[in-house]
């Protein structure tokens, strides 16, 4: 299925925005956790067990945030990979609409001959329709 360029662009923009929002929420939660678990200065002489428990809780949250950041990075990579794989088809459709030949599509977009022929048959229009 060939997607419209605007749809792909909007989808990528929205998904990036959602990923950034999720990361922001995670950072705010982490900051709140640090503030809650940081021992006040007047309790500087807290027991080693309490300090170890607080340190362990912080380490757990840091690991969770690292996992979240890795997941967001994987999702972003998938989106970028998807964009790279769909771009030749979008460009080829645009070129076919402007009257490009099968040979031009195979050379410029890296399409196979059958793919290029199909795109030309589906999307070929008079040259005047080209912007």
C-alpha positions in Angstrom: 0.0 0.0 0.0 1.4 3.4 -0.9 0.8 6.1 1.7 0.4 9.7 1.0 3.4 11.7 1.9 1.5 14.1 4.2 0.0 11.1 6.1 3.4 9.6 6.7 4.8 12.9 7.7 2.0 13.6 10.1 2.2 10.0 11.5 5.9 10.4 12.1 5.4 13.8 13.7 2.7 12.6 16.0 4.6 9.5 17.1 7.7 11.5 17.8 5.6 14.0 19.8 4.1 11.1 21.8 7.5 9.6 22.4 8.8 12.9 23.7 5.8 13.4 25.9 6.3 9.9 27.4 10.0 10.7 28.0 9.1 14.0 29.7 6.6 12.2 31.9 9.2 9.7 32.9 11.7 12.4 33.7 9.2 14.3 35.9 8.3 11.1 37.7 12.0 10.3 38.3 12.6 13.8 39.6 9.7 13.4 42.1 11.0 10.0 43.2 14.5 11.5 43.8 13.0 14.4 45.8 10.9 11.9 47.9 13.7 9.4 48.5 16.5 11.9 49.1 17.2 12.0 52.8 16.7 15.5 54.3 19.8 17.1 55.6 18.6 16.9 59.2 18.5 13.1 58.9 22.1 12.9 57.7 22.7 10.3 60.4 20.1 7.8 59.1 20.8 4.1 59.5 22.7 2.3 56.8 19.7 0.1 56.1 17.5 3.1 55.3 20.2 4.6 53.1 20.6 1.3 51.3 16.9 1.0 50.8 16.7 4.5 49.4 19.7 3.9 47.2 18.2 0.6 45.9 14.9 2.3 45.1 16.7 5.0 43.1 18.7 2.4 41.3 15.5 0.5 40.4 13.9 3.6 39.0 17.0 4.5 37.1 17.0 1.1 35.5 13.4 1.4 34.6 14.1 4.8 33.0 17.0 3.3 31.1 14.7 0.6 29.8 12.1 3.1 28.8 14.8 5.2 27.0 16.0 2.1 25.1 12.4 1.2 24.1 11.9 4.7 22.8 15.1 4.6 20.9 14.0 1.2 19.3 10.7 2.6 18.4 12.3 5.7 16.8 14.7 3.5 14.8 11.7 1.4 13.6 9.9 4.6 12.5 13.0 5.8 10.7 13.6 2.5 9.0 9.9 2.4 7.9 10.3 5.9 6.5 13.4 4.9 4.5 11.6 1.9 3.0 8.4 3.8 2.0 10.1 6.9 0.6 11.2 5.3 -2.8 7.6 4.3 -3.5 6.3 7.8 -2.6 8.9 9.4 -4.8 8.2 6.9 -7.6 4.4 7.6 -7.4 5.1 11.3 -7.7 7.4 10.7 -10.7 4.9 8.4 -12.4 2.2 11.1 -12.0 4.6 13.5 -13.7 5.1 11.2 -16.6 8.3 9.4 -15.7 9.1 6.2 -17.7 9.7 2.7 -16.3 13.4 3.1 -16.9 13.5 6.4 -15.0 11.7 4.8 -12.1 14.0 1.8 -11.9 17.1 4.0 -12.1 16.0 6.8 -9.8 14.0 4.9 -7.2 15.7 1.5 -7.2 12.5 -0.3 -8.1 12.3 -3.6 -10.0 10.9 -3.4 -13.5 7.6 -5.0 -12.6 7.1 -2.5 -9.7 7.9 0.4 -12.0 5.5 -0.9 -14.7 2.7 -1.2 -12.1 3.2 2.3 -10.8 3.2 3.7 -14.3 0.0 1.9 -15.1 -1.7 3.0 -11.9 -0.5 6.6 -11.6 0.5 7.8 -15.0 -1.2 11.1 -15.9 -0.7 13.7 -18.5 2.4 15.9 -18.1 0.3 18.9 -17.4 -0.8 17.4 -14.1 2.8 17.7 -12.8 3.5 20.6 -10.4 
